[in-house]
Structure formats: structure tokens, C-alpha cells
């Protein structure tokens, strides 16, 4: 277990469950999007922590409407619902990753996937939204595309993206190796 990361994770509940955070105080009209970045080699520690956080919120803050969106689980559900999951597996086996990525561009386009997420989790009626699984769905889904697509629908709801990589305050670098298109409309949840 990485102790420095654990100290940062232990600060998360006090921040995201505070009235100031949930009521978007001090944002001066900015979006309520936050990014908790971490070294990708600590992914399993963050996953364990998110399980703890989910349980703690449901036990101690049951009046608060919080949804945790695991992008991998939701992508699988979405593809199953559209009867595309097995076809995607077959395509990858027969023609490889590049063919799969090309074939999934249409079905996983944000104009289709974001409405699924909104409806599937009733996100627009939540007090807080937590996103994880970014690294597990790359390169089929990209964090900056997702966040940009959620602006119009969720700009008023606090959203925290747990990101396996670095967020400088304007640039995302997945796995500390793959730069994304600039994303500048989110705040860093907790600095190092």
C-alpha cells in the first residue's frame, strides 16, 4: 500500500461530503468537475478504496444520492444491451485490436454512450457522481471525451473522476504516458 496515496484518499470523504462541495460554493459559476489523479501502478489500491467509500457513504449518508459509475462495468452492460459484446469479442479475436477500436467508434460514440449512462444511473437526479475505470476502457473510451460530453448535462452536479495518470490542472496524461487532448474545465480534487 502506498502511504502517500492513502493519505490523499483519506481526505476524499471530508471534501466530497462537505456542504461546501455539494452546494458548489466558491466555484463562481464554473463546472463542478473534479479529478483525483494517482499513479497508475496504484490502481488496485484505489479500487479497494472506492469499495470502502461506496459502503461508507451508503451506511452513513443514506439520504445523499451518490452514484459510482464504473466505466468498464457500464461499457459491458451497454454493449450487452445492444447485443454487441460477443460480436466485439469475436472481432477482436479474428481481426485484432485495431479493427475492434475502429468498429466500436460508432456504438461507443459519446452521443450514444453518455445518454445511456445518464439514464442507466439516473445521474441527473444525483447529488454526487463518482467515475472510475478510465484505464480499463482505454482506448475504446477516453476521459477527456467523456468529460466534455457531460458538461451540458452535469455541469451543475459535483462529479469526481478517479484518474490513473496525471492531471496538471489543464492536461490529462493517462498512465503518465499518454497525453489526451487538453482538458481545462476541471479542478484537481487533492494535490500531492
C-alpha positions as CSV (number, residue, x, y, z in Angstrom):
1,X,0.0,0.0,0.0
2,X,1.3,3.4,-0.9
3,X,1.0,5.6,2.2
4,X,1.1,9.0,0.5
5,X,-1.7,7.9,-1.8
6,X,-3.7,6.6,1.2
7,X,-3.3,9.9,3.0
8,X,-4.8,11.6,-0.1
9,X,-7.6,9.1,-0.3
10,X,-8.4,9.5,3.3
11,X,-9.1,13.2,2.7
12,X,-11.7,12.4,0.0
13,X,-14.8,11.8,2.2
14,X,-14.4,15.1,4.1
15,X,-14.1,17.0,0.9
16,X,-16.8,15.4,-1.2
17,X,-19.4,15.1,1.6
18,X,-19.0,18.7,2.8
19,X,-21.8,21.1,2.3
20,X,-19.5,23.5,0.6
21,X,-18.6,20.8,-2.0
22,X,-22.1,19.5,-2.5
23,X,-23.5,23.0,-2.8
24,X,-20.7,24.1,-5.2
25,X,-19.7,27.1,-3.1
26,X,-16.8,29.1,-4.3
27,X,-16.9,27.9,-7.9
28,X,-18.1,31.2,-9.3
29,X,-20.2,29.5,-12.0
30,X,-17.5,27.0,-13.0
31,X,-18.3,23.4,-13.7
32,X,-18.4,21.1,-10.7
33,X,-16.0,18.6,-12.2
34,X,-13.1,17.4,-10.1
35,X,-10.2,14.9,-10.9
36,X,-8.5,12.7,-8.4
37,X,-5.3,11.7,-10.2
38,X,-3.0,8.9,-9.0
39,X,-0.1,6.9,-10.2
40,X,-1.5,4.1,-12.3
41,X,0.5,1.4,-10.5
42,X,-1.7,2.0,-7.5
43,X,-4.9,1.2,-9.4
44,X,-5.8,-1.7,-7.1
45,X,-5.4,0.4,-4.0
46,X,-7.8,3.0,-5.5
47,X,-10.3,0.3,-6.4
48,X,-10.3,-1.1,-2.9
49,X,-10.7,2.4,-1.5
50,X,-13.7,3.1,-3.8
51,X,-15.4,0.0,-2.5
52,X,-14.8,1.3,1.1
53,X,-16.1,4.7,0.1
54,X,-19.2,3.4,-1.6
55,X,-20.0,1.4,1.6
56,X,-19.3,4.2,3.9
57,X,-21.5,6.6,2.0
58,X,-24.4,4.2,1.8
59,X,-24.1,3.4,5.6
60,X,-23.6,6.9,7.0
61,X,-25.1,9.2,4.4
62,X,-28.0,7.2,3.0
63,X,-30.1,10.4,2.4
64,X,-27.4,11.6,0.0
65,X,-27.9,10.4,-3.6
66,X,-24.5,9.3,-4.8
67,X,-23.8,7.1,-7.8
68,X,-20.4,5.4,-8.6
69,X,-20.1,4.8,-12.3
70,X,-17.5,2.1,-13.1
71,X,-16.9,2.7,-16.8
72,X,-15.8,-0.8,-17.6
73,X,-18.9,-2.3,-16.0
74,X,-21.2,0.2,-17.8
75,X,-19.5,-0.3,-21.1
76,X,-20.0,-4.1,-20.8
77,X,-23.7,-3.6,-19.9
78,X,-24.2,-1.1,-22.7
79,X,-22.7,-3.5,-25.3
80,X,-24.7,-6.4,-23.9
81,X,-27.9,-4.4,-24.1
82,X,-27.1,-3.6,-27.8
83,X,-26.2,-7.2,-28.4
84,X,-22.7,-6.1,-29.4
85,X,-20.5,-7.6,-26.7
86,X,-20.0,-11.1,-28.2
87,X,-19.6,-9.6,-31.6
88,X,-16.9,-7.3,-30.3
89,X,-15.1,-10.3,-28.7
90,X,-15.2,-12.2,-32.0
91,X,-14.0,-9.3,-34.0
92,X,-11.0,-8.7,-31.7
93,X,-10.1,-12.4,-31.8
94,X,-10.3,-12.6,-35.6
95,X,-9.0,-9.2,-36.7
96,X,-7.3,-7.7,-33.7
97,X,-7.4,-4.6,-31.5
98,X,-7.2,-2.0,-34.3
99,X,-10.3,-3.5,-36.0
100,X,-12.2,-3.6,-32.7
101,X,-11.3,0.1,-31.9
102,X,-12.5,1.1,-35.4
103,X,-15.7,-0.9,-35.2
104,X,-16.6,0.5,-31.7
105,X,-16.2,4.2,-32.7
106,X,-19.8,4.4,-33.7
107,X,-21.5,2.4,-31.0
108,X,-19.3,3.9,-28.2
109,X,-19.6,7.5,-29.5
110,X,-20.3,9.9,-26.7
111,X,-23.6,10.9,-28.4
112,X,-24.8,7.4,-27.7
113,X,-22.9,6.3,-24.6
114,X,-23.4,9.4,-22.4
115,X,-27.2,9.2,-22.8
116,X,-27.0,5.6,-21.7
117,X,-25.0,6.5,-18.6
118,X,-27.4,9.3,-17.7
119,X,-30.4,7.1,-18.0
120,X,-28.9,3.9,-16.6
121,X,-27.8,5.6,-13.4
122,X,-30.4,8.4,-13.2
123,X,-27.4,10.6,-12.9
124,X,-29.2,13.9,-13.3
125,X,-31.1,13.3,-10.0
126,X,-27.9,12.6,-8.0
127,X,-26.2,14.8,-5.5
128,X,-22.7,13.5,-6.4
129,X,-21.3,11.4,-9.2
130,X,-18.1,9.3,-8.9
131,X,-16.4,7.9,-12.1
132,X,-13.8,5.2,-12.2
133,X,-12.5,2.6,-14.6
134,X,-10.9,5.1,-17.1
135,X,-7.8,3.0,-17.6
136,X,-9.8,-0.2,-18.1
137,X,-11.8,1.2,-21.0
138,X,-9.0,2.9,-22.8
139,X,-8.6,3.2,-25.8
140,X,-12.3,2.5,-26.5
141,X,-13.3,5.4,-24.3
142,X,-11.3,8.5,-23.5
143,X,-11.7,10.5,-20.3
144,X,-11.5,13.9,-21.9
145,X,-14.2,13.0,-24.5
146,X,-16.4,11.7,-21.7
147,X,-16.0,14.8,-19.5
148,X,-16.5,17.2,-22.5
149,X,-19.7,15.3,-23.3
150,X,-21.0,15.5,-19.8
151,X,-20.7,19.3,-19.5
152,X,-24.1,20.2,-20.8
153,X,-25.9,17.6,-18.7
154,X,-23.9,17.5,-15.5
155,X,-22.2,20.9,-15.1
156,X,-24.4,21.6,-12.1
157,X,-23.8,18.2,-10.3
158,X,-20.5,17.6,-8.5
159,X,-18.5,14.9,-10.4
160,X,-15.3,13.3,-9.3
161,X,-13.2,11.3,-11.9
162,X,-10.7,8.9,-10.4
163,X,-7.9,9.1,-13.0
164,X,-4.9,6.7,-13.3
165,X,-2.4,9.2,-14.5
166,X,-1.5,12.8,-14.1
167,X,-3.8,15.9,-14.2
168,X,-1.9,19.2,-14.2
169,X,-5.0,21.4,-13.9
170,X,-5.3,21.6,-17.7
171,X,-3.8,18.5,-19.3
172,X,-4.6,14.8,-18.7
173,X,-1.9,12.2,-19.2
174,X,-3.3,8.7,-18.9
175,X,-1.0,6.1,-17.2
176,X,1.5,9.0,-17.0
177,X,2.4,8.2,-20.6
178,X,-0.5,9.0,-23.0
179,X,-1.4,12.7,-23.3
180,X,-5.0,13.5,-24.0
181,X,-6.4,16.5,-25.7
182,X,-6.3,19.4,-23.3
183,X,-9.0,19.3,-20.7
184,X,-9.1,22.5,-18.7
185,X,-12.5,22.7,-17.1
186,X,-12.0,20.5,-14.1
187,X,-10.3,21.1,-10.7
188,X,-7.8,18.9,-9.1
189,X,-9.5,17.3,-6.1
190,X,-6.5,16.8,-3.9
191,X,-2.9,17.9,-4.8
192,X,0.1,15.7,-3.9
